[in-house]
Amino acid sequence: MASKAMARFARISPRKARMVVNFVRGKSAAEALQLLRFTNKSGAPVVLKVIESAVANARTQNPTVDVDALFVTVATVDKGPNSHMRRWRPRAMGRATRVQKGISHITIVLDAKE
């Protein structure tokens, strides 16, 4: 039975989060957690929390689930809205350019392999 966890409106750019999510896709949940604890990327703590949440959701849904048999089957990062995270930066000749801060929606689905 699949367990799902989402982190919506995470304050990290989708490009940085995708790099970490691609790293753990297809791995077992225990191996992914171990790798993320020692990965020196800015998206690693956020993805680590989402995977831990998915493991906790799996235990809640079925207390007899074997956590060692869970694998990361679906891992996606989508761009979130940044309507509140826009800033303006002064530029030359009285102009201004927009600085867009990244917002991500991270989805992790764990399931047992057959």
VEXBABA-885289 format. One record per residue (C-alpha): residue in one letter; x, y, z. Coordinates in steps of 0.5 Angstrom, whole numbers, plus 500, padded with zeros to 3 digits. Layout:
<vexlums>
VEXLUM  code   xx   yy   zz
VEXLUM     a    X    Y    Z
...
</vexlums>
This chain:
<vexlums>
VEXLUM  code   xx   yy   zz
VEXLUM     m  500  500  500
VEXLUM     a  503  507  498
VEXLUM     s  504  512  503
VEXLUM     k  505  519  501
VEXLUM     a  508  526  504
VEXLUM     m  508  533  501
VEXLUM     a  511  539  503
VEXLUM     r  508  545  500
VEXLUM     f  511  552  499
VEXLUM     a  518  550  501
VEXLUM     r  522  556  501
VEXLUM     i  527  553  496
VEXLUM     s  528  553  489
VEXLUM     p  525  548  484
VEXLUM     r  532  547  481
VEXLUM     k  536  546  487
VEXLUM     a  530  541  490
VEXLUM     r  530  537  484
VEXLUM     m  537  535  484
VEXLUM     v  536  532  491
VEXLUM     v  530  529  489
VEXLUM     n  533  526  483
VEXLUM     f  539  523  487
VEXLUM     v  534  519  492
VEXLUM     r  528  517  487
VEXLUM     g  528  509  486
VEXLUM     k  532  508  492
VEXLUM     s  530  504  499
VEXLUM     a  527  509  504
VEXLUM     a  532  507  509
VEXLUM     e  538  508  504
VEXLUM     a  535  515  502
VEXLUM     l  535  517  509
VEXLUM     q  542  515  510
VEXLUM     l  544  519  504
VEXLUM     l  540  525  505
VEXLUM     r  543  526  512
VEXLUM     f  550  526  509
VEXLUM     t  549  530  503
VEXLUM     n  551  537  503
VEXLUM     k  546  540  499
VEXLUM     s  541  546  501
VEXLUM     g  535  541  499
VEXLUM     a  537  535  503
VEXLUM     p  534  537  509
VEXLUM     v  527  539  506
VEXLUM     v  527  532  502
VEXLUM     l  529  529  508
VEXLUM     k  523  531  512
VEXLUM     v  519  529  507
VEXLUM     i  521  522  507
VEXLUM     e  521  522  514
VEXLUM     s  514  524  514
VEXLUM     a  512  519  508
VEXLUM     v  515  513  513
VEXLUM     a  511  516  519
VEXLUM     n  505  516  514
VEXLUM     a  506  509  512
VEXLUM     r  507  506  519
VEXLUM     t  500  510  521
VEXLUM     q  496  507  515
VEXLUM     n  499  500  517
VEXLUM     p  502  499  523
VEXLUM     t  505  492  521
VEXLUM     v  508  495  515
VEXLUM     d  516  493  514
VEXLUM     v  519  500  513
VEXLUM     d  525  496  510
VEXLUM     a  521  494  504
VEXLUM     l  519  501  502
VEXLUM     f  522  504  496
VEXLUM     v  521  511  493
VEXLUM     t  517  510  487
VEXLUM     v  515  517  486
VEXLUM     a  519  523  487
VEXLUM     t  517  530  484
VEXLUM     v  518  537  485
VEXLUM     d  514  543  482
VEXLUM     k  514  550  482
VEXLUM     g  510  554  487
VEXLUM     p  507  561  486
VEXLUM     n  511  566  488
VEXLUM     s  506  572  488
VEXLUM     h  509  574  495
VEXLUM     m  516  572  494
VEXLUM     r  518  578  489
VEXLUM     r  523  583  491
VEXLUM     w  525  589  487
VEXLUM     r  533  591  486
VEXLUM     p  535  597  484
VEXLUM     r  539  598  477
VEXLUM     a  542  603  473
VEXLUM     m  539  609  470
VEXLUM     g  533  609  475
VEXLUM     r  531  602  473
VEXLUM     a  529  596  477
VEXLUM     t  529  589  476
VEXLUM     r  525  583  479
VEXLUM     v  528  578  484
VEXLUM     q  524  572  484
VEXLUM     k  525  567  490
VEXLUM     g  524  560  489
VEXLUM     i  518  556  492
VEXLUM     s  517  549  491
VEXLUM     h  512  543  492
VEXLUM     i  515  537  494
VEXLUM     t  512  530  493
VEXLUM     i  514  523  495
VEXLUM     v  511  517  495
VEXLUM     l  513  510  498
VEXLUM     d  511  503  496
VEXLUM     a  513  496  497
VEXLUM     k  517  493  491
VEXLUM     e  514  487  489
</vexlums>
